[in-house]
Amino acid sequence: MKMNAYIAGVGMTRFGKHLDITLKGLAGEAIREALADAGIKGGDLEIAYMGNAAGGVVQGQEMISGQVALRELGIGKIPVINVENACATSSTAFNQACAMVSAGAYDVALVCGFEKLFHEDKMRSFAAFDGAVDTENVDGVMGALETLAAKAGEEVDKVNAGKTRSVFMDIYSLMTIAHMKQYGTTVEQIAGVTAKNSFHGSLNPRAQFQVAMSIEEVLASREIVWPLTLPMCSPIGDGAAAVVVVSERKAREMGLSKPVRVLSSALVSGFDEEEGDLSVGSLAANQAYEAAGVGPGDLSLVELHDASAPSEIIAYEYLGLCDKGQGGKLIEDGTTRLGGRLPVNVSGGLLRKGHPIGASGAAQIVELTEQLQGRAHQRQVENARIALAHNGGGMIGTDAAATVVSILRRED
């Protein structure tokens, strides 16, 4: 969808383990920072889109998590839309806020993604991911694993999949093996994604992990499921991120300095694929490019959903950053490293910045906004002008259940 909305302010907590901070406390921290950044007060908000994915499972907070968080800040009366859409939760909230502002329904909208996945009971944390598939289809997850295994020429590990580790790690493992066999992608290239993102994360004071790793260190780490080692898998985390979205008229009225415009945002859901169909990610990317009137060659930087290291390589391909099967080469030649032709996940990505599900999408928008405004400090991408955010999650069949691609541009 073509958009005409502007980002007036952003805010974000550090991602990590925050057992001593409540879910609504994390949201409040990010929202206060975003409001201050925009130079407005809570009373100026006209609508709020509040994204939380796992509060019902982990904290037992169902149905009104947005209202609960906003009440702590003295914000009420306005429409509050609670959004839940797997890992694309706050990306979806951002998409909807931009759509309503672009349509002229509101001038000032708040987007907030907030999540607490750490819990004293580790099984609650683990269970947060179990509902991101069709739970009423008894063959859903195992059926998807069997299909992916057949494509990879492998067997499903029925003993450990979904029991000693998240079933999504088995999904990523099988997708990776298939990619390796078909295109010659190497474990060194996959480890290179983590090494690159760990360098980026070492420059980000809000990242969950801030220690740089070498390819050798990544490969030598504990194996989760071959070929994935622990640093190749995104960690759970706690955190929040917030964005204030305003109309063009309001942006002029506020006299925004270094304004960032939302050119497009596409939300695509999973479907029953047939032979020759484009993936959910490709469909979302193509729609976003067309609506924005730009292509992959126009991008200055990208924040994408690297829930596992190979996921980033595969995303390069369906986002059109390279040809099919060539994603690993972008890692080898340094194209996607800070200082390269097209830096990717300069925040550290989900792998190092962390992955509090409901907050991850909004955090991508925070990073890209600061980059486009030239305030990313040590990790600043030179002359950043056009940026893309990609975030997907859940599973329908053998593809993502929801994917959002948004394109932002610095206005001179």
Stockholm file with secondary structure:
# STOCKHOLM 1.0

chainA/1-412         MKMNAYIAGVGMTRFGKHLDITLKGLAGEAIREALADAGIKGGDLEIAYMGNAAGGVVQGQEMISGQVALRELGIGKIPVINVENACATSSTAFNQACAMVSAGAYDVALVCGFEKLFHEDKMRSFAAFDGAVDTENVDGVMGALETLAAKAGEEVDKVNAGKTRSVFMDIYSLMTIAHMKQYGTTVEQIAGVTAKNSFHGSLNPRAQFQVAMSIEEVLASREIVWPLTLPMCSPIGDGAAAVVVVSERKAREMGLSKPVRVLSSALVSGFDEEEGDLSVGSLAANQAYEAAGVGPGDLSLVELHDASAPSEIIAYEYLGLCDKGQGGKLIEDGTTRLGGRLPVNVSGGLLRKGHPIGASGAAQIVELTEQLQGRAHQRQVENARIALAHNGGGMIGTDAAATVVSILRRED
#=GR chainA/1-412 SS CEEEEEEEEEEECCCBCCTTSCHHHHHHHHHHHHHHHHTCCGGGCCEEEEECSSHHHHTCCCSCHHHHHHHTTTCCSSCEEEECCGGGHHHHHHHHHHHHHHTTSCSEEEEEEEEECCCSSHHHHHHTTTTSSCTTCTTHHHHHHHHHHHHHTCCCCTTTBTTTBCHHHHHHHHHHHHHHHHHCCCHHHHHHHHHHHHHHHTTCTTCSCCCCCCHHHHHTSCEEETTEEGGGBCCCCEEEEEEEEEEHHHHHHHTCSSCEEEEEEEEEECCCCCTTCCCHHHHHHHHHHHHHTCCGGGCSEEECCCSBHHHHHHHHHHTTSSCTTCHHHHHHTTTTSTTSSSCBCTTCHHHHHCCCHHHHHHHHHHHHHHHHTTCCGGGCCTTCCEEEEEEEESCBTTBCSEEEEEEEEECC
#=GC SS_cons         CEEEEEEEEEEECCCBCCTTSCHHHHHHHHHHHHHHHHTCCGGGCCEEEEECSSHHHHTCCCSCHHHHHHHTTTCCSSCEEEECCGGGHHHHHHHHHHHHHHTTSCSEEEEEEEEECCCSSHHHHHHTTTTSSCTTCTTHHHHHHHHHHHHHTCCCCTTTBTTTBCHHHHHHHHHHHHHHHHHCCCHHHHHHHHHHHHHHHTTCTTCSCCCCCCHHHHHTSCEEETTEEGGGBCCCCEEEEEEEEEEHHHHHHHTCSSCEEEEEEEEEECCCCCTTCCCHHHHHHHHHHHHHTCCGGGCSEEECCCSBHHHHHHHHHHTTSSCTTCHHHHHHTTTTSTTSSSCBCTTCHHHHHCCCHHHHHHHHHHHHHHHHTTCCGGGCCTTCCEEEEEEEESCBTTBCSEEEEEEEEECC
//
